[in-house]
Amino acid sequence: MSGSGPFVREIRRSEDRFLGSDIFEQGSRVFPPRNGEGTVTEPAREVRVYHECDVLVVGGGPAGTAAALAAAKTGADVVVMERYNHLGGLSTGGVVIWIDRMTDWEGRQVIRGFAEDVFERMPKEGRAGPDREDWGSRDPDKAKYWGLRTTAFHGIVCWAPTLDPERLKLLSQEMMIEAGVRIVFHSWMAVPIVEDGAVKGVIFESKEGRQALKAKVVVDCTGDGDVFSRAGAGFDTDIEEGDVHHSMNTGFMLGGVDMNKWLDFRGGQ
C-alpha cells in the first residue's frame, strides 16, 4: 500500500516481520544518519569511591528489587542503583499495572517468591482481582465477569491482578529499607569496573558527578544488559540499525470514568 505523504512509501508485512521502518522511512533509514568522525581525548582523573558493598544490583525494576531483597535476606550488604526516582521499573513508572497470570488452570499459584510477598503486603485498595477461592473457577458467569477485567482466560478465572503503581512504588521502597538495602536513585551506570575478568563494581553518573561503587558481586538487572555487555561478555541481538528497536506505546491513566459503562461496552452489551 503506497501513501501520499513524503515519508510514507509502502507497508510490507510478513508473519514474522513488521517494523516501524516499513511505514515511516526517510531515505533508507528511520533516523538521520550519524556524521560523527574521529575521537576526543577524555582527561584521566581520579574517581571517588561512593560506597563498597557485597552485592550491587544495577536496575531497580521488579527483577532488581527481587534480587536486592533476596541478597539482603542472606545478610549481605546490598545496594540497588536506579536511574529514575522510584523502584518498580515499567510496572510503576511505565504504568504496566496488569500482572500476567500467576496461577495454573487448576487455580494453584505457581509464580511465588518476591511477587507473592508484594501482593500479600499490598493494601486491598491497591490491587484488583478475584478472591483466592475463585482461582481456577470455571463458572461461566465468574469467567465472563473476570474476563472483562483481564483475569480470566479460556473460561477459567486466574490470579492476574491489576496494581496501583504509586502504591507499588512506596511498597517496593519500604521493603528495601526494611531489609537494609541502600537505594541509589537518579544514577546511571556508565562503565563497569572489570578486574581479572570479573565485574567488581561500576562507575556511575549522577548530579554529584562521576563516582565509583565497588562490590564483590554485581547483578545486571538493567533490562538491556548494559553492565555485562559493556564488560565484554558475549551476547546476541536482532536489532536492525535502520529501524526503531521496539514498537513503543504510551501508558496512561484516566480519572472520572464510568467503569461499568465501559465494561458493558467492552463486553458488547
N, C-alpha and C positions, 0 to 999 in steps of 0.2 A: 504494500500500500504506500503510495507516494503522498507526501504532504506538500502544502503550498508555502510554508514558512521557509526562511533561509537556512534553518538548521535541521529541518526535518527531511530526511531522504527516503528511508524505506524501513519497514518493520520486517525483520527476519525472525521467524520462530522455528524452534525445533523442540523435541521432547526434553532435552537437557540443556538448552541454552536460550536465555532471553536476557540480554544485557542492556544496561542503560544506553550504551552507545548504539544499540540497534535502532533507537529512536532519535536520540539527540547527538548529532555529530557536527563538528566543525573541522573541515579537512579530514584527516584520518584519526583525530584524537578528540576526546571529550574536552580536555583542558588545553589551554595554550601550551606549546612545548617549552621546556626549560631552556634557558640560554646562558646558564652559568658556566664559566670556564675557569681553569686554573685552581689555585688554592690560596688560602690565607694562613698565616702563622699565628697560632694562639700562644701567647707568652706562658712559659712554665710558672707555676705558682704552688704554694703550699695550701692544701685544703684542710680546714678544721674538721676534726672528728666530732660529730654531733653526739654520738652515743655508740656504745658497744653492747651487743646482746647475744643471746643464744640463738634465737630464731628471728629472722626478719621476713615478714610477709609483704611482698610488694603488690599492692592492689587490694582495696577494701570492699570488693563486691561480695556476693554470697559465698563464693569459694574462699575468698581471702579471710572473711570473718570466721568461717568454719575452721579453716586451717589455723588461724591465730588462737581461737578458743581451744582447739584440740591440743595445740602445743602448750598453751598455758596450763591446761589441766595436768600435764606431766610435771609441772613445777619449773618449766623453763622461763627465762626472761625473754619476753616476746615484744616485738614492735610490729605494728601494721602501718604501712605507708600508703596513703591515698592521695590522688591528685586533686580531688574535689573536697568539699567541706562536709561530707557525710559518708557514712557506710551504706552498703546495700547495692551499689552499682546500678544497673539498669532496673532492678526491681524497685528501687526508690527514686533515684534521680531520673531514670528513663521512663517511669510510670508504667513499667511492665508488671502490673499488680496482680495478674492472674497466674497462679502456680499450677503447672500441669499435674495431672492426676498422680496421687501418691498411694493408691490402693490397687489391688488386683481386681479381677472380675468377681471375686467372691467377697470383696469388701475388706480384705486383710490389708493393713498398712504395710507396704513393702519399701517405702522410702522413709528412712527414720533419721537417727543421729541429730545433727545440728538443726535441721529443718523441724523436726519434732519438738525439740527444745524451744524453738522460736514460737511455734504455734501454741504450745502449752502456756507460754508466758504472755502471749498477745492478748490484750483485753478483748472481751467478747465483741465490743463495738468496733474493734479494729480489724475484724475479719468477717467474711460472709461465706457460708457454705452449709451443707447438710449436717444434721446431728449424727454422731457416731453410729447410733442404732440404725440409721438408714443407709449406711455404706454397704454397697452390694445389693441393694433392693432392686428387684425387677418389676415392682409395682408400676403399671403403665402411667398412672396419674403422677406418682412421685418422679418417675423418669422424665415425663413431659415437663413438670414444674422445674426440676433442676437442670434439664437440658437447655431450657431457655436462659439459664443462669450459668452456663458453661461448666457444669459439674456433673453431667450425666452423658454417657456415651454408649451407643449401641443398645439403648434401652436399659442401661444399668447405672444406678446412682454411684458416684465415686467421690472421693475426697480430693477436690481440686479447688482450694479456697481462693478467694479474692481478698487482698490485704490493703489496708490503709498505708500508703507509702511513708507518710510522715510519722506514723506510729512505729513503723518498721525501722526508720532511721534512729529514732530515740531508743527503741528496744535493743537494736544491734549495738549501739554505743554503750548502753547500760551494761550489757553482757560483757563487753570488752573491759570496761572499767572495773566491774566486779571481779573479773578474772585476773586483774593486774596487768593487762596489756597496755603498753604505751601506744597511743594513737598519734600519728603524724599526718596532719591534713595539709592541703594546699602544697603538696610536694611531689615533684615529678622526677622519677628515676632518669638520670642522664647517661651514666656509664657504669657497668658492673665492675667491681674490683675483683680481678682474677689473680689468684696466686697458686702456682703449681697445678694449673689445670682445673682448679675449683673456684667457684664464686664465693668470696669471703666478705661480701658487702656490696654497697652501691655508693656512687657519688650522685647526689640529687640536687635539684634546684628548688628554691622557694623564695619568698620575699626577703628572706635573710641572706640570700645569695647562694653560693655553691658550698656544699658541705658533704661530709662522708659519714656513712653509717655502716659500721663493721658488724659482722655476725658470723657465728660458727656454721649456721645453716641458713640459706636463702631460699624461700619458696616463691616461685613466679606465679602470681595469680593476676597478672595484668590483663588476661584475656587475649592479647595478641602475641604473647611470648616475647615481650620486649627484653626481658632480662636474659633468658637463655640464648636468644638469637644474637644479641649484641655481645654475649660472652663467647660466641663462636661455635655453639652447638649446632648440629645438623637439623634441618627442618625442610619440609616441603611446602609449597604454596601454589595455588592455582590462580593467583591474582594476574589479571591482564593489565599491563601498564597503560594501555589506552582506554581503560574503562573505569567506571566507578567500582569500588570494592564491594559494595553491598547495596541492595535495594533499601535505601533509608526511608524511614517514615517518622512521623511526629506523634508522640503520645500526648494526650491532653485529657483534662477532666472538666466536666460541666456541672454547674450547680443549678438548682431550681428546676430540675427535670421531673416530670410526672412519670416515674418508672413503670407504674402499672400500665399506663397508656402505651409506653414504649414497648413493653414486653408483649402486650396484646398485638401491637403492630408487627413485632418480630415474629410472633407465632402465627401470623396470618389471620388473626381474628378481626 
